[in-house]
Amino acid sequence: MKRGWIKSISIAAAVVSLMSVTTLAEQVVTSSPAVIVDNRSVSDVVKLVDIAGKQRMLSQRIAKDYLYIGKKVAVYKAKKQLAASLKEMADTHKILVDSINDPEIKNLLSFVELSMEDFQATAHESFNLDNAQLIIDLSESMLEGSQYVVDSLKEKVNVPESKLVGKSGKQRMLAQRIAKYYIAYQAGIKDKNTIDQMKAAVAEFAQVHKELMANPSNTPEINRKLNEIDRLWRIVYKFYLNIEKGGLPLIVFNTTDDITKKMNTITEMYVALSK
């Protein structure tokens, strides 16, 4: 398959769960035929929002790992993470295909399946600047497709819980997006767009974090977890904004992974509120 065509396509594929895909499948997919979203309970659709939302994160994480491997930073951890993420991408895509029969979403998921082949192939190729730029372009297309699925599912259920899960889950993606653009600049993609995208991701994370901290339906445990992130964020966001200076790729890798992990836990707590 020719990989170049994907650059011109604005909607694509995506991805995946940090948790056990098998567990998520048991929670969402029943023995009945393909699930009609409108006929599902609120909690089931909210779970699907979470699953689809993790695809946004993995679209960024896979590209980040490829770039870190190419830059020879945190290579062992990045290789292990990349392999796990690529597998989860395929497994979780199947969960979504089996769980949704809305024609519009299903059509996008069919295209996602084709697009995933290019993403997977590029992730296994040797590092060079052309492949680095290509995997960034692919991750952007896949992010757009993932966001479309999330937004479509939220419209189907239209309850506060789905909006909270969508918003909280997006923080996982933004953390990985920050690391992706940080290492992209250090790897040689030193254009204005790289800097602008980094700064935009930092600004959006800060804004959504503030909104989540102020959410009146937070449980004490959710507030405790958000405060943990808040203490870390107040220190590390300055490192991220220093993208042009660089010099801290390992710190960026580890702190953004830590934030992603914490936000994943918080998002699961928001999912539990829908029960």
N, C-alpha and C positions, 0 to 999 in steps of 0.2 A: 504493500500500500504506500502511496506517496504521502509523505508527511507534510509537505509544504502547504497543501490545500487548506489545512486547518486554520492557518493564520487569518484567512479571510472570512471565517465563519464566526458569527457573534454569539452563538449559543452552543454549548457543548456539555460535557459530561461531568460526572463527579462521584462523590465518594463517601463516606465510610465511617466506621465507628472505632473509637478508642477502646470500647468495651468488647466483650465477647459477642461476636456476630451471632453465634448460635443462640445465646441467651436472648438477644434482641428479637431474633426470629420467633422464638417461642412466645415472646410477649405480644407480638404484633400479628403474626400470620397464623390463622386458624386452619382447621381441616376443611373449611368451606371453600367454594370457588373464589376466584379473585375478588378481593374486598372492594365494594363500592364505598368510597370514602364517606359519602353522605349518610350511609346507613350504619356507620360505625359509631361507637360511643365517643364522647369527647376525649376521654383519656387515651383511647386507641389512636385517634388522629393526632393528639398532642405527641404521643410517642413517635409517630411517623414524622412529625415536624422535627423532632430531635434527631432522628436517624438521617433524614435528608439534610439537616443542618450540619451534621458532622461531615458530610460530603464537601461542604464549603471549606472546612478546616483542612481536610486532607488534600484538596486541590492545591493549597498553599504549602502544606507540609512536604509533599512529595517533591515539589520544585525546590523547596529550601534544602531538603536533604541532598538532592542531586548537586546543587551548587556548593554545599559544604564539602561533599566528597571531592568535587572537582578542585576546590580550594585547599584540600588536604587539612581540614580542621574538623575535629571530633569525628574522624572517619569511621571508627568502629561503631559508634552509637548511631551515626547517620545512616550507615549501610544497613544496620539491623532495623532501624525505624523505617527506612525506605522499603525494604522487603516486606515487612509486616503491613505497611500501609497499602502497597500495591495489591496484596492478597485481599485485604479487607475491602478495597475498592470494588473488586469483582463480586465478592460475597454479599456486600451490602446492596450493591446495585440489584442483585437478584431478589433480595428482600423487598425492595421498592417495587420492582416489576411484578412480583407475586402479590403485593398488597394493594395495588392501586389499579383500577380500571377506568378512571376518568380519561376520556379519549385524548384531551389536549396534553395532559401530563404524560400519558403513556406514549404519545408520539415523540415527545421530547426525550423520554427515557430510551426509546429505540435509537434515536440519534446519539445519545450518550454512549450507548454500547459500541457504536462505530468509533466514536471519538476516543474512547478509552484505549483502543488499540494503539493509536499514535502516541498517547501519553505514556503508556507502558513501554513502548518500543524506545522512545526517546530517553526515558529514565535509565535504560540499560546501555545506552551508547556512551562512548568515550567523551570526556569533557573537552569542549572547546567553546569559544565565544558564540559561534553560530548555534550550537546545540543549547547553550545556556539561554540565549535569547528565545529560541524556539520553545523550550520548556516553560519559560515565563509566559510566553504568549498562550500556550496550551493551558496553563494554570488559570489564566485570566478568563479564557473561554469557558473552562469547566466551572469556574466560580460563578459566572453569569448563569449557566444552566442550573447549577445547584440552587442559587438564590430564587430562580423562577419556580422551581419545585416547592421550595419552602413557602414562598408567597402564595402559591396556588393552594397549598394545603391549609394555610392560615385562613384564606378566604372561605374555604369549605366549612370550617368549624366556627370561625369568627367569635372566639371567646378570649377573655383576658389571659388565660393560661397559655394558649398557643402563642400569643404575642410575646409573653415573657420568655417562653422557651426559645422562640426565634431570636429574640434580642440577646438573651444570655448566651445562647449557642454561637451567635455571631462573634462574640468576644474571643472564643477559641480560635476562630479563623483569623481575626485581626492580629492576635498574638503571633501566629505562624506567618502571617503576611509581613509583619514587621521584620521578623528574622529573615524572610526571603529577600526582601529588598535591601536589608543591611548587607547580607553576604553577596548579593548580586553586584552591589557597588564595589565591594572589596575584590570581587572576582573579575572586574574589568568593565562592567556595564555602567559607566560613569556618565550617564546623561541626566538631563534635568528631570525627565519623567521618573527615574528611579528615586531621586531625592523627593520629588513632589508626592509620589505614592507613599513613601515612608512617612512623611510628615502628615499626610492625610489619614493614614492608618492610626498613627499615634493620637491625633486629634479626635478621631471617631471613637477609639477605645476609651479615651478619657471622658468623653461626653456620655457614652452609654454606661460607663462605670458609675458616673455620678447619678444617672437616672435609676440604675438598679439599687444603688445605696439608699435612694430616697423612696423606693417602692414600699407602700404601706402594708402590703400583704406578705412581706418577708417574714420568715420564721426567725427565731433567735439564732438557730444554727446557720441559716443562710447569711444573716448579718455578720456572724462571726467569721465565716469564710470570706465574705466580701471585704471585711476589715483586714484579713490576712493579705489579700491581694492589694488592698489600698496601701498598706505599709511598704510592700515591695515596689509597687508602681511608682510611688513618690520618689524613690531613689533611681530606679532603672530607666524610666522614660527619658531621662537626660542623656543616658548612654546611647539610646536609640537615635535621638535627634542629632547626635554627633556623628552621623553616618559618613560625612566627608572626611572627618579626621580618622575614623576607623580605629583599629587596634584592639578591639574588645570582642572579636567574633565568638569566642568560647563562652564568655559571659552572656552575650546576646542569645546564643543557642540554649543555654541552660535556663536562663530566666524566662524566656518566652515559652519553653516547654513546661516549666513550673506553673506559669500563669494558665496555660492551656489545660493542664491537668486539674488545677483548682477550679477553673471555669466549667470543666466537664462535670465535676462533682456538683457544683451549684446548679447547673442546668438540669441534672437528674433530680435535684431537690424541687425545682420548679415543675418538672414533669409529675412528681409525686403529688403536688398540690392539686392536680386535675382529677385525682381519683375521688 
